[in-house]
Amino acid sequence: MVISLENSITQAEQTLRKGGYDSLAEQVRLYLEKIIKPDLKNLIEEIIGQPILDPIANTNLATGRTGIVVILKQLR
């Protein structure tokens, strides 16, 4: 399953980028994704009604888009 999010950049990340701190903004994004990963996994499982193995996310700070690939558990 693939999920695409628009305008997924926080105000703090935008401010860091505007100030020329692109590297710091990317680090903030990596930590945010790591912190919210368990909640994201639980939310997606609740929405689709199926267990998942792993949500894999990547954000492009320049475009403000986040792509999430969800690996589903094998159903028997």
Secondary structure by P-SEA (a helix, b strand, c coil): cbbbbcccccaaaaaaaaacaaaaaaaaaaaaaaaaaaaaaaaaaaaacccccbbbbbbcccccbbbbbbbbcccc
